[in-house]
Amino acid sequence: MIGKVYNIPPQPPVEEHTHRVPAGVITFGVEYRDLDPESLRETYAGNAAQLVELEERSPAGGFTDEGVSIHVFETESGHEYLRFDVFDGEPHYHYIHRTGPDEAPVNNVIDFDVTAHGEMLAWAVERLRTRLSEMLTEAGGGHLVDQLDAVAISRAVDDVAAMAERAQRAHRAGGRP
């Protein structure tokens, strides 16, 4: 696997800040996230191994960033397979592998190279339009690929892109999305 592999899941989305857009067997989520060390510690406080891994792998001062996150969930189970964190400081994306109930989570985080790829939001939206099947398969969601509804996904991605752009503009203009 490329990138960094964590045995802790990503911090769950804050439901009241996440706008969900159904698209058949998958559901997209758009959330403006404000990541800070305290909320991360609180998220993993109930699991000693995950908290230790967080502390060991955090940079000095902890993870702090903010920006738009685009989530890709399996509609039926709610499992999040993909996440695009279009953050201001360290944009990145996740393959959140489906593991068994007794297995450690596999959270594969890939840093985004703004110099090589340009603005991450446009790149992420394009990935949703052109590489969703391949990315779902990489994260263990290959069983969904034959059930994807291209028309529903296209409409949903239009909505996701518009919501994410509004949230990003509001933040950059100094307001809260």
Secondary structure, 3 states (H helix, E strand, C coil): CCCEEECCCCCCCCHHHEEEEEECCEEEEEEEEEECHHHHHHHHCCCHHHHHHHHHHCCCCCCCEEEEEEEEEECCCCCEEEEEEEECCCCEEEEEECCCCCCCCEEEEEECCHHHHCCHHHHHHHHHHHCHHHHHHHCCCHHHHHHCCHHHHHHHHHHHHHHHHHHHHHHHCCCCC
